[in-house]
Amino acid sequence: MYARRKSKIVKEEYKSLKNGRVKPTSTKDISDSPIGDCELKEAIQQLKNRKSPGEDQIHAEFLKQAGKEARTSIRMWFQQIWETGIVPSLWKKNNVVPVLKTGKDPKSTASYRPFSLTSTMGKSMGRIINTRLNWLPETNNITANEQTGFRIHRSTSEHLAKFSQFIKHALDNKRTLTAEFIDFKSPNDSVWKENLLLKLVRSGIRSNELQWFESFISHRACKVRYGEHYSKYHILQTELP
């Protein structure tokens, strides 16, 4: 019962903020800007070659070899998706390939590591949107300075350096140092999507970014491929791409 009430409260607050009852942080510079040729080119160049494609069967090499007219058509299509906030359904379908871990029992499902094959086109536009979304927390000081992971020009190695310094300082002063490490099991598989959207809108994300993101994480599905055989599609309730 508590979970239902909490979910209802989150959904109501999200709708309230989404409809503009609370003044958002200004994101006009990125939300109203058309997708540029440079953005598309950089996103495509970041794709890895010789990787299996997703449901749309479009390879990274194809996009990298595409001519000027083809890239213009892709950019215009991306722009239409950006303005409408409607992500193609094929981009939200994953083909999961289980790969047996070394030395594990092939009869146990826990012995396999799942690899998700997603749309290359979806990856390309996702990189563009991710770059734009990173602009907001960095320019409005939303992200805590202590967070170093998933940030441009920052790295978790910063924490290792600080921790090493703490250890040295404790040893030099003959003091006890206590450290606590927390590891979240499969964090991407247990994300509360409604609350994630609420956090985004609380941070000031509106308009195109919010519509695109909401569409991108909603109604996702996957099927398992084992050899030449495929399972039926399964709707994902909590997993993120």
Accessible surface in RSA format (square Angstrom, percent):
REM  Atomic radii and reference values for relative SASA: ProtOr
REM  Chains: A
REM  Algorithm: Lee & Richards
REM  Probe-radius: 1.40
REM  Slices: 20
REM RES _ NUM      All-atoms   Total-Side   Main-Chain    Non-polar    All polar
REM                ABS   REL    ABS   REL    ABS   REL    ABS   REL    ABS   REL
RES MET A   1   162.26  84.0 124.86  82.6  37.40  89.0 104.77  89.1  57.49  76.2
RES TYR A   2   152.31  71.1 148.73  84.6   3.59   9.3 115.85  87.1  36.46  45.0
RES ALA A   3    73.97  68.0  64.74  99.9   9.23  21.0  68.79  96.9   5.18  13.7
RES ARG A   4   186.05  78.1 177.30  90.4   8.75  20.8  59.51  81.3 126.53  76.7
RES ARG A   5   130.71  54.9 127.69  65.1   3.02   7.2  62.46  85.4  68.24  41.4
RES LYS A   6    84.56  41.3  82.59  50.7   1.96   4.7  32.06  28.9  52.50  55.9
RES SER A   7    27.10  22.9  27.10  36.2   0.00   0.0  16.61  35.4  10.50  14.7
RES LYS A   8   132.88  64.8 129.29  79.3   3.59   8.5  74.84  67.4  58.04  61.8
RES ILE A   9   100.61  57.3  99.73  74.3   0.88   2.1  99.97  72.0   0.64   1.7
RES VAL A  10     4.35   2.9   4.18   3.8   0.17   0.4   4.35   3.8   0.00   0.0
RES LYS A  11    91.98  44.9  91.30  56.0   0.68   1.6  39.24  35.3  52.74  56.2
RES GLU A  12    96.31  55.3  89.21  67.5   7.10  16.9  42.09  81.4  54.23  44.3
RES GLU A  13    58.35  33.5  52.47  39.7   5.89  14.0  27.84  53.8  30.52  24.9
RES TYR A  14    17.71   8.3  17.71  10.1   0.00   0.0  17.71  13.3   0.00   0.0
RES LYS A  15   131.88  64.3 131.30  80.6   0.58   1.4  75.12  67.6  56.76  60.5
RES SER A  16    27.48  23.2  25.76  34.4   1.72   4.0  13.62  29.0  13.86  19.4
RES LEU A  17    14.57   8.1  14.57  10.4   0.00   0.0  14.57  10.2   0.00   0.0
RES LYS A  18    80.70  39.4  62.92  38.6  17.78  42.3  32.51  29.3  48.19  51.3
RES ASN A  19   106.61  73.5  71.75  69.3  34.87  84.0  22.99  55.3  83.62  80.8
RES GLY A  20    45.52  56.1   0.00   N/A  45.52  56.1  18.97  52.1  26.54  59.4
RES ARG A  21   182.18  76.5 143.93  73.4  38.25  91.1  55.19  75.4 126.99  77.0
RES VAL A  22    77.15  50.8  74.11  67.1   3.05   7.3  77.15  67.0   0.00   0.0
RES LYS A  23   190.13  92.8 161.26  98.9  28.88  68.8 108.27  97.4  81.86  87.2
RES PRO A  24    55.17  40.2  42.54  38.8  12.63  45.9  44.99  37.1  10.18  63.3
RES THR A  25    50.70  36.1  39.68  40.2  11.03  26.3  21.90  29.4  28.80  43.5
RES SER A  26    85.36  72.1  67.20  89.7  18.17  41.9  53.87 114.7  31.49  44.1
RES THR A  27    10.15   7.2   6.75   6.8   3.40   8.1   0.35   0.5   9.80  14.8
RES LYS A  28   143.73  70.1 137.78  84.5   5.95  14.2  83.42  75.1  60.32  64.3
RES ASP A  29   103.78  72.7  89.18  88.8  14.60  34.5  27.29  64.2  76.49  76.3
RES ILE A  30    20.82  11.9  19.70  14.7   1.13   2.7  20.82  15.0   0.00   0.0
RES SER A  31     4.62   3.9   4.50   6.0   0.12   0.3   0.00   0.0   4.62   6.5
RES ASP A  32    89.03  62.4  61.87  61.6  27.16  64.2  31.19  73.4  57.84  57.7
RES SER A  33    43.67  36.9  39.73  53.0   3.93   9.1  22.99  49.0  20.68  29.0
RES PRO A  34    91.10  66.4  82.77  75.4   8.34  30.3  82.81  68.4   8.29  51.5
RES ILE A  35     1.28   0.7   0.00   0.0   1.28   3.1   0.00   0.0   1.28   3.5
RES GLY A  36    27.99  34.5   0.00   N/A  27.99  34.5  27.92  76.6   0.07   0.2
RES ASP A  37    94.71  66.3  85.15  84.8   9.55  22.6  34.65  81.5  60.06  59.9
RES CYS A  38   106.66  80.7 100.33 111.9   6.33  14.9  36.37  92.1  70.30  75.8
RES GLU A  39    52.78  30.3  46.78  35.4   6.00  14.3  37.64  72.8  15.14  12.4
RES LEU A  40     2.72   1.5   2.72   1.9   0.00   0.0   2.72   1.9   0.00   0.0
RES LYS A  41   123.21  60.1 122.66  75.3   0.54   1.3  64.98  58.5  58.22  62.0
RES GLU A  42   107.80  61.9 102.42  77.5   5.37  12.8  35.98  69.6  71.81  58.6
RES ALA A  43     3.82   3.5   1.92   3.0   1.90   4.3   3.50   4.9   0.32   0.9
RES ILE A  44     0.48   0.3   0.48   0.4   0.00   0.0   0.48   0.3   0.00   0.0
RES GLN A  45    91.57  51.2  74.06  54.1  17.52  41.7  31.77  67.6  59.81  45.4
RES GLN A  46    86.88  48.6  67.48  49.3  19.40  46.2  33.41  71.1  53.47  40.6
RES LEU A  47     7.66   4.3   4.02   2.9   3.64   9.1   4.21   3.0   3.45   9.3
RES LYS A  48   144.76  70.6 133.37  81.8  11.39  27.1  82.12  73.9  62.65  66.7
RES ASN A  49    74.91  51.7  61.05  59.0  13.86  33.4  13.50  32.5  61.41  59.4
RES ARG A  50   224.75  94.4 188.76  96.2  35.98  85.7  79.28 108.4 145.47  88.2
RES LYS A  51   113.23  55.2 105.72  64.9   7.51  17.9  52.31  47.1  60.92  64.9
RES SER A  52    59.69  50.4  43.90  58.6  15.79  36.4  10.16  21.6  49.53  69.4
RES PRO A  53    15.42  11.2  11.83  10.8   3.58  13.0  12.82  10.6   2.59  16.1
RES GLY A  54     0.00   0.0   0.00   N/A   0.00   0.0   0.00   0.0   0.00   0.0
RES GLU A  55    48.85  28.0  34.56  26.1  14.29  34.0   5.84  11.3  43.01  35.1
RES ASP A  56    31.82  22.3  10.73  10.7  21.09  49.9  14.36  33.8  17.46  17.4
RES GLN A  57   118.87  66.5 103.19  75.4  15.68  37.3  49.71 105.8  69.17  52.5
RES ILE A  58    46.53  26.5  44.46  33.1   2.06   5.0  46.53  33.5   0.00   0.0
RES HIS A  59    82.79  45.2  81.03  56.3   1.76   4.5  53.59  55.2  29.20  34.0
RES ALA A  60     6.71   6.2   5.40   8.3   1.31   3.0   5.40   7.6   1.31   3.5
RES GLU A  61    58.92  33.8  57.58  43.6   1.34   3.2  51.42  99.5   7.50   6.1
RES PHE A  62   128.55  64.3 119.81  74.2   8.75  22.8 127.10  77.1   1.46   4.2
RES LEU A  63     1.45   0.8   1.45   1.0   0.00   0.0   1.45   1.0   0.00   0.0
RES LYS A  64    45.19  22.0  30.54  18.7  14.65  34.9  16.96  15.3  28.24  30.1
RES GLN A  65   153.05  85.6 126.36  92.4  26.69  63.5  44.35  94.4 108.70  82.4
RES ALA A  66    19.81  18.2   0.97   1.5  18.84  42.8   9.52  13.4  10.29  27.2
RES GLY A  67    44.32  54.7   0.00   N/A  44.32  54.7  37.05 101.7   7.28  16.3
RES LYS A  68   179.35  87.5 164.53 100.9  14.82  35.3 112.07 100.9  67.28  71.7
RES GLU A  69   149.63  85.9 144.21 109.1   5.42  12.9  60.49 117.0  89.14  72.8
RES ALA A  70    43.34  39.9  32.22  49.7  11.13  25.3  40.49  57.0   2.86   7.6
RES ARG A  71    42.79  18.0  42.27  21.5   0.51   1.2  26.30  35.9  16.48  10.0
RES THR A  72    47.66  33.9  47.00  47.6   0.66   1.6  33.18  44.6  14.48  21.9
RES SER A  73    70.65  59.7  62.78  83.8   7.87  18.1  34.25  72.9  36.40  51.0
RES ILE A  74    18.98  10.8  17.46  13.0   1.52   3.7  18.90  13.6   0.08   0.2
RES ARG A  75    56.15  23.6  56.15  28.6   0.00   0.0   1.77   2.4  54.39  33.0
RES MET A  76   119.51  61.9 111.04  73.5   8.47  20.2  93.76  79.7  25.75  34.1
RES TRP A  77    96.88  38.9  92.13  44.6   4.75  11.2  75.61  40.3  21.27  34.5
RES PHE A  78     0.40   0.2   0.40   0.2   0.00   0.0   0.40   0.2   0.00   0.0
RES GLN A  79    30.57  17.1  30.57  22.3   0.00   0.0  21.62  46.0   8.95   6.8
RES GLN A  80   111.08  62.1 108.50  79.3   2.57   6.1  28.96  61.6  82.12  62.3
RES ILE A  81     7.10   4.0   6.49   4.8   0.61   1.5   7.10   5.1   0.00   0.0
RES TRP A  82     1.01   0.4   0.90   0.4   0.11   0.3   0.64   0.3   0.37   0.6
RES GLU A  83   104.29  59.9  84.35  63.8  19.94  47.5  26.47  51.2  77.82  63.5
RES THR A  84    66.89  47.6  48.55  49.2  18.34  43.7  51.35  69.0  15.53  23.5
RES GLY A  85     5.87   7.2   0.00   N/A   5.87   7.2   0.27   0.8   5.60  12.5
RES ILE A  86   124.81  71.0 119.41  89.0   5.40  13.0 119.98  86.4   4.83  13.1
RES VAL A  87     5.03   3.3   0.00   0.0   5.03  12.1   0.00   0.0   5.03  13.6
RES PRO A  88    32.84  23.9  22.28  20.3  10.56  38.4  32.80  27.1   0.05   0.3
RES SER A  89    72.69  61.4  65.50  87.4   7.20  16.6  37.57  80.0  35.12  49.2
RES LEU A  90    75.22  41.9  74.58  53.4   0.63   1.6  74.58  52.4   0.63   1.7
RES TRP A  91     7.74   3.1   4.46   2.2   3.28   7.7   0.36   0.2   7.38  12.0
RES LYS A  92    21.32  10.4  21.23  13.0   0.09   0.2   5.33   4.8  15.99  17.0
RES LYS A  93    63.55  31.0  63.44  38.9   0.10   0.2  20.48  18.4  43.06  45.9
RES ASN A  94     4.19   2.9   4.19   4.1   0.00   0.0   0.00   0.0   4.19   4.1
RES ASN A  95     7.63   5.3   7.63   7.4   0.01   0.0   0.00   0.0   7.63   7.4
RES VAL A  96    24.75  16.3  24.75  22.4   0.00   0.0  24.75  21.5   0.00   0.0
RES VAL A  97    29.08  19.1  29.08  26.3   0.00   0.0  29.08  25.3   0.00   0.0
RES PRO A  98    32.18  23.5  21.42  19.5  10.76  39.1  21.42  17.7  10.76  66.9
RES VAL A  99    67.93  44.7  65.35  59.2   2.58   6.2  67.90  59.0   0.03   0.1
RES LEU A 100    76.68  42.7  55.09  39.4  21.59  54.3  55.09  38.7  21.59  58.1
RES LYS A 101    65.39  31.9  61.87  38.0   3.52   8.4  18.53  16.7  46.87  49.9
RES THR A 102   140.76 100.1 112.89 114.4  27.87  66.4  84.25 113.2  56.51  85.4
RES GLY A 103    83.57 103.1   0.00   N/A  83.57 103.1  41.54 114.0  42.03  94.1
RES LYS A 104   111.35  54.3  99.69  61.2  11.66  27.8  45.11  40.6  66.24  70.6
RES ASP A 105    78.90  55.3  67.44  67.1  11.46  27.1  34.84  82.0  44.06  43.9
RES PRO A 106    78.97  57.6  67.91  61.9  11.06  40.2  68.11  56.2  10.86  67.5
RES LYS A 107   190.44  92.9 152.34  93.5  38.10  90.7 103.53  93.2  86.91  92.6
RES SER A 108    44.55  37.6  37.92  50.6   6.63  15.3  26.31  56.0  18.24  25.5
RES THR A 109   127.61  90.8 112.82 114.4  14.79  35.2  82.89 111.3  44.73  67.6
RES ALA A 110    80.59  74.1  57.67  89.0  22.92  52.1  69.63  98.1  10.96  29.0
RES SER A 111     7.09   6.0   5.87   7.8   1.22   2.8   1.22   2.6   5.87   8.2
RES TYR A 112    44.01  20.5  33.60  19.1  10.41  27.1  25.48  19.1  18.52  22.8
RES ARG A 113   118.32  49.7 117.76  60.0   0.56   1.3  33.02  45.1  85.30  51.7
RES PRO A 114    93.79  68.4  76.77  70.0  17.02  61.9  76.83  63.4  16.96 105.4
RES PHE A 115    99.86  50.0  97.91  60.6   1.95   5.1  99.86  60.5   0.00   0.0
RES SER A 116    55.49  46.9  29.51  39.4  25.99  59.9  29.29  62.4  26.20  36.7
RES LEU A 117    28.12  15.7  27.10  19.4   1.02   2.6  28.12  19.7   0.00   0.0
RES THR A 118    24.34  17.3  23.93  24.3   0.42   1.0  17.40  23.4   6.94  10.5
RES SER A 119     1.37   1.2   0.54   0.7   0.83   1.9   0.54   1.1   0.83   1.2
RES THR A 120     9.23   6.6   9.23   9.4   0.00   0.0   2.00   2.7   7.23  10.9
RES MET A 121    11.61   6.0  11.61   7.7   0.00   0.0  10.93   9.3   0.69   0.9
RES GLY A 122     4.99   6.2   0.00   N/A   4.99   6.2   4.30  11.8   0.69   1.6
RES LYS A 123    82.55  40.3  71.95  44.1  10.59  25.2  44.26  39.8  38.29  40.8
RES SER A 124     1.30   1.1   1.30   1.7   0.00   0.0   1.30   2.8   0.00   0.0
RES MET A 125     0.00   0.0   0.00   0.0   0.00   0.0   0.00   0.0   0.00   0.0
RES GLY A 126    18.93  23.3   0.00   N/A  18.93  23.3  14.15  38.8   4.78  10.7
RES ARG A 127    87.59  36.8  82.38  42.0   5.21  12.4  22.63  30.9  64.96  39.4
RES ILE A 128     4.92   2.8   0.62   0.5   4.30  10.4   4.89   3.5   0.03   0.1
RES ILE A 129     1.26   0.7   1.26   0.9   0.00   0.0   1.26   0.9   0.00   0.0
RES ASN A 130    82.89  57.2  80.99  78.3   1.90   4.6  15.81  38.0  67.08  64.8
RES THR A 131    84.36  60.0  78.71  79.8   5.65  13.5  55.33  74.3  29.02  43.9
RES ARG A 132    14.10   5.9  11.64   5.9   2.46   5.9   8.60  11.8   5.50   3.3
RES LEU A 133    25.19  14.0  22.99  16.4   2.21   5.5  23.13  16.2   2.07   5.6
RES ASN A 134    40.01  27.6  38.96  37.7   1.05   2.5   5.05  12.2  34.96  33.8
RES TRP A 135    82.02  32.9  74.41  36.0   7.61  17.9  61.72  32.9  20.29  32.9
RES LEU A 136     1.37   0.8   1.37   1.0   0.00   0.0   1.37   1.0   0.00   0.0
RES PRO A 137    31.03  22.6  29.96  27.3   1.07   3.9  29.96  24.7   1.07   6.7
RES GLU A 138    68.03  39.1  46.73  35.4  21.30  50.7  25.89  50.1  42.14  34.4
RES THR A 139    75.35  53.6  43.15  43.7  32.20  76.7  49.20  66.1  26.15  39.5
RES ASN A 140    57.27  39.5  34.02  32.9  23.24  56.0  11.12  26.8  46.14  44.6
RES ASN A 141   134.25  92.6 107.63 104.0  26.62  64.1  28.99  69.8 105.26 101.7
RES ILE A 142    75.38  42.9  46.73  34.8  28.65  69.1  52.19  37.6  23.20  62.9
RES THR A 143    31.73  22.6  16.26  16.5  15.47  36.9  10.20  13.7  21.53  32.5
RES ALA A 144    59.76  54.9  44.74  69.0  15.02  34.2  55.58  78.3   4.18  11.1
RES ASN A 145   104.11  71.8  96.76  93.5   7.35  17.7  32.22  77.5  71.90  69.5
RES GLU A 146   119.08  68.4 116.19  87.9   2.89   6.9  62.94 121.7  56.14  45.8
RES GLN A 147    83.97  47.0  75.61  55.3   8.36  19.9  30.12  64.1  53.85  40.8
RES THR A 148     1.09   0.8   0.16   0.2   0.94   2.2   0.09   0.1   1.00   1.5
RES GLY A 149    14.52  17.9   0.00   N/A  14.52  17.9  11.57  31.7   2.95   6.6
RES PHE A 150   202.68 101.4 164.83 102.1  37.85  98.5 179.21 108.7  23.47  67.2
RES ARG A 151    39.29  16.5  23.48  12.0  15.80  37.6   8.66  11.8  30.63  18.6
RES ILE A 152    95.08  54.1  78.26  58.3  16.83  40.6  84.80  61.1  10.29  27.9
RES HIS A 153   179.65  98.2 135.23  94.0  44.42 113.6 107.94 111.2  71.71  83.4
RES ARG A 154    66.07  27.7  46.76  23.8  19.32  46.0  29.59  40.4  36.48  22.1
RES SER A 155    52.32  44.2  47.38  63.2   4.94  11.4  33.48  71.3  18.84  26.4
RES THR A 156    83.92  59.7  81.06  82.2   2.86   6.8  50.30  67.6  33.61  50.8
RES SER A 157    61.37  51.9  56.55  75.5   4.82  11.1  38.52  82.0  22.84  32.0
RES GLU A 158    53.90  30.9  48.15  36.4   5.75  13.7  33.98  65.7  19.92  16.3
RES HIS A 159    77.83  42.5  74.21  51.6   3.62   9.3  54.16  55.8  23.67  27.5
RES LEU A 160   121.98  67.9 120.55  86.2   1.44   3.6 121.21  85.1   0.77   2.1
RES ALA A 161    65.88  60.6  50.50  77.9  15.39  35.0  59.20  83.4   6.69  17.7
RES LYS A 162    95.62  46.6  91.94  56.4   3.67   8.7  67.17  60.5  28.45  30.3
RES PHE A 163    63.77  31.9  62.93  39.0   0.84   2.2  63.43  38.5   0.35   1.0
RES SER A 164    67.23  56.8  60.42  80.6   6.82  15.7  33.12  70.5  34.11  47.8
RES GLN A 165   105.12  58.8 102.75  75.1   2.37   5.6  41.57  88.5  63.55  48.2
RES PHE A 166   115.07  57.6 112.63  69.8   2.44   6.4 113.27  68.7   1.80   5.1
RES ILE A 167    68.36  38.9  68.15  50.8   0.21   0.5  68.30  49.2   0.06   0.1
RES LYS A 168   116.97  57.1 114.92  70.5   2.05   4.9  83.59  75.2  33.38  35.6
RES HIS A 169    99.70  54.5  97.71  67.9   1.99   5.1  64.70  66.7  35.00  40.7
RES ALA A 170     9.43   8.7   8.46  13.1   0.97   2.2   9.42  13.3   0.01   0.0
RES LEU A 171   128.59  71.6 113.31  81.1  15.28  38.4 115.22  80.9  13.38  36.0
RES ASP A 172    93.94  65.8  60.09  59.8  33.85  80.1  28.28  66.5  65.67  65.5
RES ASN A 173    68.50  47.2  46.47  44.9  22.02  53.0  10.21  24.6  58.29  56.3
RES LYS A 174   195.09  95.2 158.10  97.0  36.99  88.1 111.30 100.2  83.80  89.3
RES ARG A 175   166.95  70.1 146.59  74.7  20.37  48.5  46.79  64.0 120.16  72.8
RES THR A 176   131.23  93.3  97.38  98.7  33.85  80.7  65.19  87.6  66.04  99.8
RES LEU A 177    75.04  41.8  46.37  33.2  28.67  72.1  47.10  33.1  27.94  75.2
RES THR A 178   122.16  86.9  93.15  94.4  29.01  69.1  72.65  97.6  49.51  74.9
RES ALA A 179    47.54  43.7  15.67  24.2  31.88  72.5  21.22  29.9  26.33  69.7
RES GLU A 180   149.87  86.0 115.36  87.3  34.51  82.2  46.02  89.0 103.85  84.8
RES PHE A 181   163.43  81.8 131.44  81.4  31.99  83.2 134.75  81.7  28.69  82.1
RES ILE A 182   122.32  69.6  87.67  65.3  34.65  83.5  90.94  65.5  31.38  85.2
RES ASP A 183   138.94  97.3 108.07 107.6  30.87  73.0  39.88  93.9  99.06  98.8
RES PHE A 184   146.48  73.3 134.29  83.2  12.19  31.7 137.13  83.1   9.36  26.8
RES LYS A 185   189.34  92.4 164.80 101.1  24.53  58.4 112.63 101.4  76.71  81.7
RES SER A 186    56.34  47.6  38.06  50.8  18.28  42.1  22.73  48.4  33.61  47.1
RES PRO A 187    79.23  57.7  71.56  65.2   7.68  27.9  76.28  63.0   2.95  18.3
RES ASN A 188    83.88  57.8  83.53  80.7   0.34   0.8  13.81  33.2  70.07  67.7
RES ASP A 189    73.46  51.5  62.51  62.2  10.95  25.9  21.62  50.9  51.84  51.7
RES SER A 190    80.01  67.6  54.73  73.0  25.28  58.2  41.54  88.4  38.48  53.9
RES VAL A 191    33.52  22.1  29.25  26.5   4.27  10.3  33.47  29.1   0.05   0.1
RES TRP A 192    90.80  36.4  81.41  39.4   9.39  22.0  79.03  42.1  11.77  19.1
RES LYS A 193    21.13  10.3  19.51  12.0   1.62   3.9  17.33  15.6   3.80   4.0
RES GLU A 194    60.54  34.8  59.65  45.1   0.89   2.1  16.65  32.2  43.89  35.8
RES ASN A 195    34.95  24.1  34.95  33.8   0.00   0.0   1.63   3.9  33.32  32.2
RES LEU A 196    43.77  24.4  40.95  29.3   2.82   7.1  43.01  30.2   0.75   2.0
RES LEU A 197    12.04   6.7  12.04   8.6   0.00   0.0  12.04   8.5   0.00   0.0
RES LEU A 198     2.74   1.5   2.74   2.0   0.00   0.0   2.74   1.9   0.00   0.0
RES LYS A 199   117.93  57.5 115.45  70.8   2.48   5.9  61.23  55.1  56.70  60.4
RES LEU A 200    30.15  16.8  29.77  21.3   0.39   1.0  30.15  21.2   0.00   0.0
RES VAL A 201     1.14   0.8   0.00   0.0   1.14   2.7   0.00   0.0   1.14   3.1
RES ARG A 202   137.52  57.7 102.77  52.4  34.75  82.7  42.69  58.3  94.83  57.5
RES SER A 203    33.64  28.4  25.06  33.4   8.58  19.8  13.32  28.4  20.31  28.5
RES GLY A 204     2.33   2.9   0.00   N/A   2.33   2.9   2.33   6.4   0.00   0.0
RES ILE A 205     8.81   5.0   8.81   6.6   0.00   0.0   8.81   6.3   0.00   0.0
RES ARG A 206    25.72  10.8  25.72  13.1   0.00   0.0  22.59  30.9   3.14   1.9
RES SER A 207    54.00  45.6  36.42  48.6  17.57  40.5  29.41  62.6  24.59  34.4
RES ASN A 208    21.67  14.9  21.07  20.4   0.60   1.4   0.60   1.4  21.07  20.4
RES GLU A 209     0.61   0.3   0.60   0.5   0.00   0.0   0.16   0.3   0.44   0.4
RES LEU A 210     2.82   1.6   2.82   2.0   0.00   0.0   2.82   2.0   0.00   0.0
RES GLN A 211    74.11  41.4  69.67  50.9   4.44  10.6  19.46  41.4  54.65  41.4
RES TRP A 212     6.35   2.6   6.35   3.1   0.00   0.0   6.35   3.4   0.00   0.0
RES PHE A 213    36.55  18.3  36.55  22.6   0.00   0.0  36.55  22.2   0.00   0.0
RES GLU A 214    44.39  25.5  44.39  33.6   0.00   0.0  12.83  24.8  31.56  25.8
RES SER A 215    21.70  18.3  14.49  19.3   7.21  16.6  16.10  34.3   5.60   7.8
RES PHE A 216    31.01  15.5  31.01  19.2   0.00   0.0  31.01  18.8   0.00   0.0
RES ILE A 217     2.47   1.4   2.47   1.8   0.00   0.0   2.47   1.8   0.00   0.0
RES SER A 218    29.89  25.3  26.24  35.0   3.65   8.4  16.94  36.1  12.95  18.1
RES HIS A 219   150.68  82.4 130.15  90.5  20.53  52.5  93.20  96.0  57.48  66.9
RES ARG A 220     2.44   1.0   2.44   1.2   0.00   0.0   0.41   0.6   2.03   1.2
RES ALA A 221     6.62   6.1   6.58  10.1   0.04   0.1   6.58   9.3   0.04   0.1
RES CYS A 222    18.41  13.9  18.11  20.2   0.30   0.7   0.97   2.5  17.44  18.8
RES LYS A 223    31.91  15.6  30.71  18.8   1.21   2.9   4.05   3.6  27.86  29.7
RES VAL A 224    62.41  41.1  60.64  54.9   1.77   4.3  60.64  52.7   1.77   4.8
RES ARG A 225    71.53  30.0  70.94  36.2   0.59   1.4   5.74   7.8  65.79  39.9
RES TYR A 226   134.35  62.7 132.82  75.6   1.53   4.0  97.56  73.3  36.78  45.3
RES GLY A 227    58.81  72.5   0.00   N/A  58.81  72.5  39.99 109.7  18.82  42.1
RES GLU A 228   159.50  91.6 137.92 104.3  21.58  51.4  59.30 114.7 100.20  81.8
RES HIS A 229   139.60  76.3 135.34  94.1   4.26  10.9  87.17  89.8  52.43  61.0
RES TYR A 230   114.80  53.6  79.42  45.2  35.38  92.1  54.59  41.0  60.20  74.2
RES SER A 231    55.57  47.0  35.77  47.7  19.80  45.6  44.45  94.7  11.12  15.6
RES LYS A 232   190.85  93.1 174.20 106.9  16.65  39.6 123.99 111.6  66.86  71.2
RES TYR A 233    79.16  37.0  51.21  29.1  27.94  72.7  51.21  38.5  27.94  34.4
RES HIS A 234   118.20  64.6 115.36  80.2   2.83   7.3  74.69  77.0  43.51  50.6
RES ILE A 235    91.75  52.2  87.94  65.5   3.81   9.2  87.94  63.3   3.81  10.3
RES LEU A 236    18.94  10.5  13.73   9.8   5.20  13.1  14.96  10.5   3.97  10.7
RES GLN A 237   138.46  77.4 119.32  87.2  19.14  45.6  52.71 112.2  85.75  65.0
RES THR A 238    60.04  42.7  59.16  60.0   0.87   2.1  44.16  59.3  15.88  24.0
RES GLU A 239    52.72  30.3  52.00  39.3   0.71   1.7   5.80  11.2  46.91  38.3
RES LEU A 240    33.27  18.5  27.98  20.0   5.29  13.3  28.66  20.1   4.61  12.4
RES PRO A 241    70.90  51.7  18.23  16.6  52.67 191.4  47.59  39.3  23.30 144.8
END  Absolute sums over single chains surface
CHAIN  1 A    16677.7      14156.0       2521.8       9536.5       7141.2
END  Absolute sums over all chains
TOTAL         16677.7      14156.0       2521.8       9536.5       7141.2
